[in-house]
Amino acid sequence: MNNPPIYLDYNATTPVALDVADAIQPFLDVHFGNPSSSHVYGWSARQAVAAARALVAALIHAESDEIVFTGSATEANNLALLGVARALGQTKRHLVISAIEHPSVMQPALHLREMGWELTVVAVDNYGRVDPQAVASAVRPDTALVSIMHANNEVGTIQPIAEIARLIKPMGVLFHTDAAQSAGKIELDVDALGIDLLTLAGHKFYATKGVAALYVRTGTPIKPILFGADQECGLRPGTENVALIVGLGVAARLAREHLPAATVKLRALRDMLHDRLTAAVPGLVLNGHPTERLPNTLHVSFPGISGRDLLSRVAGQVAASVGSACHSEADAVSGVLAAIRCGADRARGAVRLSVGWMTTPEEIAIAATALSEGVTDL
């Protein structure tokens, strides 16, 4: 039986850690109660949710009651933008985002603009980084929220969030960051970052799909965007998905235990892959910031070929993507590559390679050889 292709698409999703899967199982068939029930099954479920909330809070150095569980990072981002808009929309109707936000931030922002809000989109440099002063200059007296992602899902560039916060917080504006890609790869501290809201996605750090969280700093004005009962402090009605929340808690604990060693390991694997490809493929171009980027992310452009054709050619050996999994099947240049002013040929040859905890040096060597041979064939 042939070996499966080497997985280099950890920015799209991660496998579920064995400890996470083991922790989930009892909450499917033994501790299956509704956390709102006033009997032993309900108590057990309620305690499990509380324990998971504490573990997620610990990962980002927050308080337990500042964590709101959601079904996805998309839902968390929508709650952050639209929830703040509902809370402040009578007096403040201006929003600031960057040009490389994930669609789950960009689309709610565009929706608010359709509803009469004013929207400022701050440009990024050729590395995909915003200028903190440009963000501060975009803030106005009627700005309700600034939302700048922590690390880009395609090129991996990390934004200067703490520096932005130092400039804009004295202006009395709320600050949200989408940290779906950075959790578990680099340290996160909500106080050091200076943010009011932060988004996490379980399936980006070895939990399951279908569970995420929004950090909401105590005192942040925000209202629900769904309506029902009063679960999650009234911000996310609906019976909690106890099993997946338990899994998210365990994944958060594992991430905290692995850091900062995981950062070092991921960077070494990423750089090994980059070095091998650079040696084998003349004209290879790195996209994203050379140093201020996620330790696991390598976004490169192969000269003179299509990245999509390359991945098709090596599909039996390497599983990777040409960009975000949310729109990787489209042939058009991604919004991120357009924002960093990639030319058409460079964008056409782009491939995103992302490593994870399970990646080995042997896999890196095999993948690099397969990719370089694929370039030669094409």
N, C-alpha and C positions, 0 to 999 in steps of 0.2 A: 504494500500500500504506500502511495506517495506521501511524503511529508506535507503538511499544510504550509501555505506560504507564510513567510516571516511577517509578523504583524508590526507595522510601523505607522499606525493610525490612532495612537492613544489620545490625540486631541479630539478625535471624533467620539470615542467612547473607550472605556476600559473594561477588561474582564472583571467579574465580581470576585473579590478576594474570598478565599475559602472560609476565613473566620466570619466574614459578613454573611455568607450563605448559611453557615452553621447557626449563626445567631438568629437568622430570619425564620428558620424552619419551625421551631416550637410555637411561633406566633401565627402559624397557619393552621395548626390543628389542635394544639393544647391550650395555649393562652390566646384564644381567639376572640376574647370579649371586646365589647364596645367600651372605650374609655369613659363614656358618659354614663354607663350603667352603674347603679348603686348596689352591686353585689361583688362577690369575690372575683368573678371573671373581669368585671369592669375595673376593679381596683388593680388587678395584675396588669392589665393593659395600660392603665393610667400611669402606674409607676414606671413601666417600661418606656413610655413616651417621655416622662420627666427625666429619666436617666439619660436617654438619647439626647434630649435637649441640652443637658449639662455638658455632654461630650462634644457636641457641635459648638457650643459656646466656648469651650476651652480651646478648641482649635484656633479660634480667631481672637482669643483673649477678651471675650464679651461676658455679659451676665446671662444666665439661663433664660430669664423672662424677656430678653431682647431677641430671642430666636423665634421666628414664625415658620412653620413647616408648610411647604407647598408641593404641588405635584411635578414641577419642573422649574428650571431656571427661567424659562420664558414666562411662566406665571409669576415668578418672583420679580422679574424685571417689570412686568406690566403692573404689578401691585405697587412697586416703588414709584414709577412715574405717574400712573393714573391715580393711585391712592393719595400721593402728595398733591396732585392737581385738584382732586376733590376737596382736600382739606384747605387749600390756600387759594383756590381759583377765584374767590370773590375779590381778593385784593392783589394777587400776583398772578400774571398770566404770560410769563416768559420762561423759556426753557433753553438750556445750553447743553449740547452734546458734541462729541467729536465726529469727524468724518469717517471713522473706521469702526463705529459701534456695530455690535451684533444686531441682526434683524429684530431680535426681541426687545431691543432698546430703540432702534431706529424707527420701527413701525409704530409703536405707541407714541413716539414723539411726533411723527407725521400725522397720526390720528388727532393729536391735540392741536396741531396746526390747522387741520380741517375744521376743528371745533372753535376756531377763532384765537387760539394761542399764537404767540410769536415764538419762532424757533431760530436760534443761532447755531450753526454748525461750524465748529472750529476746525480749520485745516490742520494737517499733520505734515511733518517734513518727509524727506525721502526715505527715512528709516521707519516711518509710521509713528513718530512721537509728536505729541502736542507740545507747544510752548506754554508753560504755566502762565506767563504774562499775557499771552493771547487769550487764555481762558478767563483770567481775571478781568481783562479789558472788555470781554463780552458780557460780564455781569452788570446788570442794571438794577435800579431800585425795585423794579417789579419782577425780578428773577425769582422764581419759586425754587428751582432745582437745577443743579449742574450734575450731569451723569457722564462720567468718563470711565471706560473699561480699565481694569487693572492690567490685564495682559491680553494682547490680541490673539484671537483663536487661529488666525492663518499664519502670520509671520512671527508671532510670539513676542513682539515688542512690548516691553513693560513701561507703563506710563509713570511719570513723576507725581504720583498721587499725593504724597505727603507735602511736596512743595506747592502743588496746586491748592491744597487745603490751607496751608499757611497764608496764602494770598487771599482766598475767597471767604474763609470763615469769619474774619472781622467784618465782612460786608453783610452778614446776617442771612446768607443763602445756604440752603440744604445741599448736601453733597452725597451722591450715590456712586458706587463703583460696582461693576459687574466683574466679580472675581471667579467666575465659573472655571476659567482655565488655569488659574494660579493656585487654587486650593490643593494642598498635598504636594505641590512642586516647590514652592517657596514659602517662607514664613509669612503669616498674616497676623497683624495686630491692629484692631480697629482704632485704638487710641493713637498708636504711632502713625497710622495712615491719616487720621483726622477726619474720618468719614462718618456720616449719619446712617447710611443704609448700604448694605453689602449683600450681593447675591452669590450663593453656592449651588453647585449642581452635583448630586450624588454620583452620577455615572461617569463623571470626569475624574473621580478619585476612588474607584474600586468599590463603590456601592452600586445599587441597581439603577436602571432607568425608572422614571416615575416618582422620584422623590428629590426634593431640593429644599433650600431654606433661604429666607430673607432675614438678615440682621437689621433690626430697627432700634436705633439708639433711644434710650428712655427719654421721653419728652418730645420726640419727633412728631410733628403734626402729620397724620396720615389717616385716611379713611378706607374702609373696605371697598372693593370693586365687585365682589360677589355678595349675595344677600341670603341669609338663612339663619342658622343658630349661631351660638357665640363661641364656637371653638376657636382656638388660637387667638385668644384675647379679642375675639370679635373681628379679626382681620382676615380670617380664612375659614369661612363656614364649611361644614361638611365633616362627616365622620373621618377621623384620622386613619391613615393607612399605617396601622401600628407596625406590621411586619417590616415594611420598607423603611419606616422611621427608625426602628431598632437597627436595621442594617446601616443606615446613614450614620448613626451614632458610633457603631463599631468602626466604620470606615474613617470617621473623624479621629477616633482614638488611634487607629493604625497610622494615619497620616502624621499625627503629632509625634508618635513614637519613632517614625522613620526619619523625620526632619531633625537636623539639617543634613544627615547622611544621604538621604534620597536626592537632595539637590546636587550634591557632589557626584554621586553615581550617575545620575541622568546626564549631567553636563559632560562627564567623561565619555559616555557612550555617544552622545550627540557629536562631540568634537572628533571622536574616532571616525564616525561615519563621514563627517565633513572632510577630514583630512584625506581619507581614502578616495572620496569622489573627486576632490580637487586635484589629486595626483593623477587620476585616471581620465578626467574629462577636462581638456583645455577649454578655457573660456567660461567655466562654471561661475555663476553669479549668485552671491548670497543676497536674499531679500530680508529686510528687517534690520534691527539694530545689531551691530557686531558684538556688543557686550551686554546691553540692557535688554535681554530677551529671556524668555522661559528657558530653563536649563535643558529641557527635553526636545525643543522644537528647532528643526532645520528646514527652512523654506528656501529653496534654490531654484534657479532657472537654468535649464540645460540648453545650450546654444544650438540653433538651427533645427530643432525638432519640436514636436508637440509633447508636452508633459502627459497629456491624456493618452497619446499613442504609446509613449514609453511605458506607462503603467499597464496598458493593455498587453504590451509585448511581454512584460515580466510578471503578469498576473499569477502565474503558477508558482512563483518564487517569492514575490514581495506584495504585500497588501498595504497600499498607501493611498493618498488622495491628491488632487490638484488644488484643493482649498477646503473651505468649510464644508462639513457634511450637510449643512442645511441647504446648500445650493451647489453642490459639487457636480451635478449632472448638467448644469448649464454651460454652454459654450462661450458665453460672453465673458469679458474680462471682469473679475470680481471687483466689487466696490473698494475693497482694501487695496488691491494692486493699482486701481485707477487713482486712489487717493495718494499713494506714494509715487505716482507719476511713472509707473512702469510703461515702457513702450510696448507696442503690440507684440513684437517678436519675443521680448523678454517675458511678457505675461503668458504667451502661448506655451513657452517652455517650462512654466513653473510647476513645481511639485512640492507638497508639504510632507515631510517625513518627521514623525514624532515617536520617541521611544518611551518606554515605561519601566516599571519595577521588574517585570518579568523578562525584559530584553537582556540578551547575553552578548558578550564580545564576539563569540563565534557567529551569532546571527548577524551582527553588524558586518563582519567580514563577508559572509555569504551574500547579504543584501547589496553591499557595495559592489561586489563583483557582478552580480546579476544586473544591477542598474547600469554599470559602465559598459558591460557587454551589450545590453539593450540599446544604449546610445550608439555604439558602433554598428550594430545591425541596422538601425534606422538611418 
